[in-house]
Amino acid sequence: MKQNLSKLEQIRIPRWTVNYHGRIELHGFSDTSEEAYAAVVYLRSVSDINGLELNAVVLLAKLMKRIAEPLNRFQIEKYAWTDSTIVLQWLSSHPRKWSTYIANRVSSILEILPRRQWGHVPSLQNPANCASRGITPLELVNHSLCWFGPIWLADDPGNWKRNVPDEAFDYNTPEIRQPKRSDCLSPSKLHDARLQFARMAQFEVYQKEIVYLVQHSEIFPKSQIAELCLLLDGDGTLRALGRLQQSSYSFEVKHPVILPKAHWFIRLLVEELHLQNCHAGPSLPRRRQASDKQLCEMLSSKS
């Protein structure tokens, strides 16, 4: 044993691990015997290929926008394709579900190309692979996939297999949550349903404002609601920051929901509250006798 110790001089352990994406894994192993116990740890560098795929999709969205601008005199239908199913999953849900890095890029992508314009293409039929994986100049000259795209692109669009994710996760609608079934609707479920419809109204009328707010933490100056101080709560509901922030009222009362007054749901909501309160006038929300929930809803309807 002692005679072999000199062999240890031949061992070299690198102190620097190549990693350009900030993610590593530590794998530990342990064992024991009557003579000794030991532990070994290995560091594994991980390449985040999905994050790189997302950057490629951002590049594609910007490129399609740039190409479409000088062609605006034509009626353009846009179709975007990627072979990354993970990226399509990110695009199928609201950006607030993901980390900041992913959410910012998903928002910028969907602002240019809505989710319904995205589809899945197999890797072998993806012409962008020619550039990402590399081909020789000799191969490029007669590379049909590179110059003409996949063969099915020449077929009728009805024959394309786009494999679009479930419509239930459309970016233009609030995320759909499946509640547990019961024999009757409780007041809390009815209230949650009203908020869900409120988010739907917001997305239909204030979609640009919401996307801009996610990206810049403010509303763009030309918006009709630019004069308001706004926030997005944990459920993605657009709310106002008013003078009641320091009060003892509930969160919903202090931060009323922003609702577009011309939307059909808002008209139904105001009519419902009007009938529930026996045709009361607009001064009712200011009465202290009103419950917090009614106060919140009535103030929201006036916004």
C-alpha positions as CSV (number, residue, x, y, z in Angstrom):
1,M,0.0,0.0,0.0
2,K,2.7,2.5,1.0
3,Q,4.6,1.7,-2.2
4,N,1.7,2.8,-4.3
5,L,1.1,6.1,-2.6
6,S,3.4,7.8,-5.1
7,K,0.9,7.0,-7.8
8,L,-1.5,9.6,-6.3
9,E,0.8,12.3,-7.8
10,Q,-0.7,11.4,-11.2
11,I,-4.2,12.4,-10.2
12,R,-5.4,15.8,-11.4
13,I,-8.8,17.3,-10.4
14,P,-10.0,20.3,-12.3
15,R,-11.2,23.2,-10.1
16,W,-13.2,24.9,-12.8
17,T,-16.5,23.5,-14.1
18,V,-17.7,24.8,-17.4
19,N,-21.2,26.2,-17.1
20,Y,-22.7,29.2,-18.8
21,H,-26.3,28.9,-17.6
22,G,-25.9,29.2,-13.8
23,R,-27.4,25.7,-13.0
24,I,-25.5,22.8,-11.5
25,E,-26.4,19.5,-9.7
26,L,-24.7,17.9,-6.7
27,H,-24.9,14.1,-6.5
28,G,-23.7,12.5,-3.3
29,F,-23.0,8.8,-2.5
30,S,-22.3,7.1,0.8
31,D,-21.2,3.7,2.0
32,T,-19.7,2.0,5.1
33,S,-17.8,-1.1,6.1
34,E,-16.3,-2.4,9.3
35,E,-13.0,-0.6,8.5
36,A,-14.3,2.8,7.3
37,Y,-17.2,4.9,6.1
38,A,-17.1,7.2,3.2
39,A,-19.0,9.9,1.3
40,V,-18.4,11.1,-2.3
41,V,-19.9,14.1,-4.1
42,Y,-20.0,14.8,-7.8
43,L,-20.8,18.1,-9.5
44,R,-22.8,17.9,-12.7
45,S,-23.0,20.9,-15.0
46,V,-26.5,21.2,-16.6
47,S,-27.2,22.9,-19.9
48,D,-30.7,24.5,-19.9
49,I,-31.6,23.6,-23.4
50,N,-35.2,24.6,-22.8
51,G,-34.1,28.1,-21.8
52,L,-32.1,28.3,-25.1
53,E,-35.2,27.1,-27.0
54,L,-37.2,29.9,-25.5
55,N,-34.6,32.5,-26.6
56,A,-34.9,31.0,-30.1
57,V,-38.6,31.5,-30.0
58,V,-38.2,35.1,-28.9
59,L,-35.9,35.6,-31.9
60,L,-38.4,34.0,-34.2
61,A,-41.2,36.3,-33.0
62,K,-39.1,39.4,-33.4
63,L,-38.0,38.3,-36.9
64,M,-41.6,37.6,-38.0
65,K,-42.6,41.1,-36.7
66,R,-39.8,42.7,-38.7
67,I,-40.7,40.9,-41.9
68,A,-44.4,41.6,-41.6
69,E,-44.0,45.4,-41.2
70,P,-43.2,46.2,-44.9
71,L,-45.9,43.7,-46.0
72,N,-48.7,45.4,-44.0
73,R,-50.6,46.2,-47.3
74,F,-51.4,42.5,-47.5
75,Q,-53.7,40.4,-45.4
76,I,-51.2,38.3,-43.4
77,E,-51.9,35.1,-41.5
78,K,-49.1,34.2,-39.2
79,Y,-48.1,30.7,-38.2
80,A,-45.1,30.0,-35.9
81,W,-43.6,26.6,-35.3
82,T,-41.2,25.1,-32.7
83,D,-40.1,21.5,-32.0
84,S,-39.9,22.3,-28.2
85,T,-43.0,20.9,-26.4
86,I,-41.8,22.6,-23.2
87,V,-41.8,26.0,-24.8
88,L,-45.3,25.4,-26.1
89,Q,-46.4,24.5,-22.6
90,W,-44.9,27.8,-21.4
91,L,-46.8,29.7,-24.1
92,S,-50.1,27.9,-23.3
93,S,-50.4,29.4,-19.8
94,H,-50.5,32.8,-18.3
95,P,-46.9,34.2,-17.8
96,R,-47.5,34.8,-14.1
97,K,-47.3,31.0,-13.5
98,W,-43.6,30.9,-14.5
99,S,-40.4,32.3,-13.1
100,T,-39.5,35.9,-13.9
101,Y,-37.0,34.9,-16.6
102,I,-39.6,32.7,-18.4
103,A,-42.5,35.1,-17.8
104,N,-40.8,38.1,-19.3
105,R,-39.9,36.2,-22.5
106,V,-43.3,34.5,-22.8
107,S,-45.0,37.9,-22.5
108,S,-42.9,39.5,-25.2
109,I,-43.5,36.5,-27.5
110,L,-47.3,36.5,-27.0
111,E,-47.5,40.2,-27.5
112,I,-46.2,39.7,-31.0
113,L,-47.7,36.2,-31.8
114,P,-50.7,35.0,-29.7
115,R,-50.8,31.4,-28.6
116,R,-53.3,30.4,-31.2
117,Q,-50.6,31.1,-33.9
118,W,-48.1,28.6,-32.5
119,G,-47.8,24.9,-33.4
120,H,-45.5,22.0,-33.0
121,V,-43.2,20.7,-35.8
122,P,-41.1,17.5,-35.5
123,S,-37.4,18.2,-35.2
124,L,-36.6,16.4,-38.5
125,Q,-39.0,18.7,-40.3
126,N,-37.8,21.9,-38.6
127,P,-35.7,23.9,-41.1
128,A,-34.2,26.0,-38.3
129,N,-32.3,22.9,-37.3
130,C,-30.1,23.5,-40.3
131,A,-28.8,26.6,-38.7
132,S,-28.8,25.5,-35.0
133,R,-27.0,22.2,-35.7
134,G,-24.9,23.4,-38.6
135,I,-24.5,22.2,-42.2
136,T,-21.6,22.6,-44.6
137,P,-21.7,25.0,-47.5
138,L,-21.9,22.1,-49.9
139,E,-25.0,20.7,-48.1
140,L,-26.6,24.2,-48.1
141,V,-26.6,24.6,-51.8
142,N,-29.1,21.8,-52.5
143,H,-30.8,21.5,-49.0
144,S,-34.5,21.4,-49.9
145,L,-35.6,21.6,-46.2
146,C,-33.6,24.8,-45.7
147,W,-34.8,26.5,-48.9
148,F,-38.4,25.3,-49.2
149,G,-39.4,24.3,-45.7
150,P,-41.1,21.0,-44.8
151,I,-42.9,19.2,-47.6
152,W,-46.3,19.6,-45.9
153,L,-46.0,23.4,-46.2
154,A,-47.2,23.1,-49.8
155,D,-50.3,21.2,-48.8
156,D,-53.7,22.7,-47.8
157,P,-53.6,24.2,-44.3
158,G,-56.5,21.8,-43.3
159,N,-54.0,18.9,-43.6
160,W,-51.4,20.4,-41.3
161,K,-50.9,18.7,-38.0
162,R,-50.2,21.6,-35.7
163,N,-50.7,19.9,-32.4
164,V,-51.8,23.1,-30.7
165,P,-52.1,22.9,-26.9
166,D,-55.5,22.8,-25.2
167,E,-57.6,25.9,-25.9
168,A,-58.3,26.1,-22.1
169,F,-54.9,27.6,-21.7
170,D,-55.3,30.4,-24.2
171,Y,-53.2,33.5,-23.2
172,N,-56.2,35.7,-24.1
173,T,-58.4,34.2,-21.4
174,P,-57.9,33.8,-17.7
175,E,-56.7,30.4,-16.5
176,I,-59.5,28.0,-15.9
177,R,-59.6,26.3,-12.5
178,Q,-61.7,23.2,-11.9
179,P,-63.5,23.6,-8.5
180,K,-64.6,20.6,-6.5
181,R,-68.2,19.6,-7.2
182,S,-70.9,20.2,-4.6
183,D,-74.7,20.2,-4.6
184,C,-75.0,23.9,-4.2
185,L,-72.9,27.1,-4.9
186,S,-71.6,28.7,-1.7
187,P,-71.2,32.5,-1.5
188,S,-67.4,32.2,-1.7
189,K,-67.7,30.2,-5.0
190,L,-70.1,32.8,-6.4
191,H,-67.7,35.5,-5.4
192,D,-64.8,33.6,-7.1
193,A,-66.9,33.2,-10.2
194,R,-67.5,37.0,-10.4
195,L,-63.8,37.6,-10.1
196,Q,-63.1,35.1,-12.8
197,F,-65.5,36.9,-15.1
198,A,-63.9,40.2,-14.1
199,R,-60.5,38.9,-15.2
200,M,-62.1,37.8,-18.5
201,A,-63.5,41.3,-19.0
202,Q,-60.1,42.8,-18.2
203,F,-58.3,40.6,-20.7
204,E,-60.7,41.4,-23.4
205,V,-60.5,45.2,-23.0
206,Y,-57.1,45.9,-21.2
207,Q,-54.9,43.1,-22.6
208,K,-52.2,45.5,-23.9
209,E,-52.2,47.3,-20.5
210,I,-51.8,44.1,-18.6
211,V,-48.9,42.8,-20.8
212,Y,-47.2,46.2,-20.5
213,L,-47.7,46.3,-16.7
214,V,-46.1,42.8,-16.4
215,Q,-43.1,44.0,-18.5
216,H,-42.6,47.5,-17.2
217,S,-44.5,47.7,-13.8
218,E,-46.6,50.6,-15.1
219,I,-49.2,51.5,-17.7
220,F,-48.2,53.1,-21.0
221,P,-49.1,56.8,-21.1
222,K,-51.7,56.7,-23.9
223,S,-53.9,54.2,-22.1
224,Q,-57.4,55.3,-21.0
225,I,-56.5,54.1,-17.5
226,A,-53.0,55.5,-17.4
227,E,-54.0,58.0,-14.7
228,L,-54.7,55.2,-12.2
229,C,-52.1,53.5,-10.0
230,L,-52.5,49.8,-10.8
231,L,-51.3,46.4,-9.6
232,L,-51.8,42.8,-10.5
233,D,-52.7,40.6,-7.5
234,G,-51.6,37.0,-7.0
235,D,-54.5,35.7,-9.2
236,G,-53.7,38.1,-12.1
237,T,-56.6,40.5,-11.3
238,L,-56.0,44.1,-12.3
239,R,-56.7,46.3,-9.2
240,A,-56.4,50.0,-8.2
241,L,-54.1,51.5,-5.6
242,G,-56.3,54.1,-4.0
243,R,-56.4,56.4,-0.9
244,L,-57.7,53.5,1.3
245,Q,-54.4,51.7,1.5
246,Q,-53.8,52.7,5.1
247,S,-57.3,51.9,6.2
248,S,-58.5,48.9,8.1
249,Y,-60.7,47.7,5.3
250,S,-60.1,44.3,3.6
251,F,-57.7,43.9,0.7
252,E,-60.6,43.8,-1.8
253,V,-62.1,47.1,-0.5
254,K,-58.7,48.9,-0.4
255,H,-57.8,47.7,-3.9
256,P,-61.0,47.6,-6.0
257,V,-61.0,45.7,-9.3
258,I,-60.7,47.7,-12.5
259,L,-63.7,46.9,-14.7
260,P,-64.5,48.3,-18.1
261,K,-67.9,49.9,-17.8
262,A,-69.0,49.0,-21.4
263,H,-68.4,45.3,-21.0
264,W,-71.5,43.1,-21.0
265,F,-70.5,41.4,-17.7
266,I,-70.2,44.7,-15.9
267,R,-73.7,45.7,-17.0
268,L,-75.0,42.4,-15.6
269,L,-73.1,42.8,-12.4
270,V,-74.4,46.4,-11.8
271,E,-77.9,45.2,-12.6
272,E,-77.6,42.4,-10.1
273,L,-76.4,44.6,-7.3
274,H,-79.0,47.2,-8.2
275,L,-81.8,44.7,-7.7
276,Q,-80.2,43.1,-4.6
277,N,-80.2,46.5,-2.9
278,C,-83.8,47.4,-3.9
279,H,-82.9,49.8,-6.7
280,A,-80.6,51.9,-4.4
281,G,-78.8,54.9,-5.9
282,P,-75.1,55.4,-6.4
283,S,-74.6,56.7,-2.9
284,L,-75.1,53.3,-1.4
285,P,-71.4,52.2,-1.6
286,R,-70.5,55.1,0.7
287,R,-72.8,54.0,3.5
288,R,-71.1,52.2,6.3
289,Q,-73.9,49.7,6.6
290,A,-72.8,48.0,3.3
291,S,-70.8,44.8,3.7
292,D,-67.2,44.7,2.6
293,K,-68.1,42.5,-0.3
294,Q,-70.8,44.8,-1.6
295,L,-68.7,47.8,-1.0
296,C,-65.9,46.3,-3.0
297,E,-68.1,45.2,-5.9
298,M,-70.0,48.5,-6.1
299,L,-66.8,50.6,-6.1
300,S,-65.3,48.3,-8.7
301,S,-68.3,48.7,-10.9
302,K,-67.9,52.5,-10.8
303,S,-64.2,52.4,-11.8
